[in-house]
Amino acid sequence: MLHFTGGLGECQGLDAEAIHVCAWMTMFKPLAVPASTVQPRTSFTDVMGSEPPASGTVLKSVSPNVAEALGYTPLDFLFVDRQHGSPVTEQLEHLVRVADLAGLPTIVRVPREDTSLITGFLDFGVSGIVLPQIEARAPVREASSHMRYRDGRSLGSFTRAARFGEVPKETYAEHVNERLALLPMIETAAGMEAVEEIAAMPETTAITIGPGDLAWSLGVEFGGPEHHAAITEIFERSAEQDCPVGLFVPSTAEFERNRGRAAFLIYSSDVSILMKHFSEQFGGE
C-alpha cells in the first residue's frame, strides 16, 4: 500500500531527472509492515501429516502455468525432480515463486550425492529436499550441513525465502532449523537394511519410499505381494523410530492403499495424468 505524503520541499535545487525520482520517493512512501509480523512462507512440514495425508504430484512438465493451476486444486504440495527431470536453476526458481503464490510448498529431489545446490534452492524458497538412494547416515548429515544453520549452513537472511530480509533473522533461523524438511529416500535393498538408523537421525524429517527402484533392487514384481511386504516393512521399522513415511504412488488404488499410514503421498505426475486422460478419451478400440 502507498501513502501520499505531499510536500516536495526536500527536492528543491535538484536537476529535472533527480526531481522526478525524488518526487516519487517523497510523495509515495510505503506504509511499513512491522518486521516482527513478517513470517516465512508455508513450508512442506506445515502440511505433512495432515488428515487425510498431504498429497502432491510430480511437476514433470516444469511449467509455471501448470504449477499455478494446480494451486487451485486440493493438492498440498509440488514435487520437482532435479535427479531425472533436471529443470535449470532459473526455471526452478520461477516454479517455486509461482507455487508459493498459489499456496503450494515445493520439495525438490537433488541428484544422488550432489549437495552443492541445496543451499541455493532453499534460499529461493524450496521447503524440502529429497535425497535419492540413501543407504547410510553420512549423506544425510552432509545434506543437513547445507540445509540447517545449526548443522553448519552459512547464514543468508537477505534471500527470497526470508522475504529479502523482511523476516527477522531469529524468526528465519528458527524456520530453517525446525521447518525445512530433509527427506531421505529408501529405495534399495541396502537402504532397507539401514532404515532404522536413518529414520532415527535427528536430521531426518521423514522417510520417502521410492517403490520403483525398490522393486528393481529387490528383484521382485512391482505391485506384487513381496513388493507390498517390503513397503510395509519400511513403514513399520520407521514407525519404531517415530519417523513419518511418505511414498510415491502411481495410481488411485495405491493412493487408497496407503492413505491410512502415510504422512504424505506423491501421486503420479502432471504429464502422466495428462497422457493417461487423453489415451483413455481418444485411444479408440
Beta strands, then each sheet from edge to edge (+ up, - down):
strand 1: 2-4
strand 2: 28-30
strand 3: 54-58
strand 4: 77-81
strand 5: 106-109
strand 6: 128-131
strand 7: 181-186
strand 8: 207-209
strand 9: 245-249
strand 10: 264-269
sheet 1: 1+ 2-
sheet 2: 3+ 4+ 5+ 6+ 7+ 8+ 9+ 10+ 3+
end
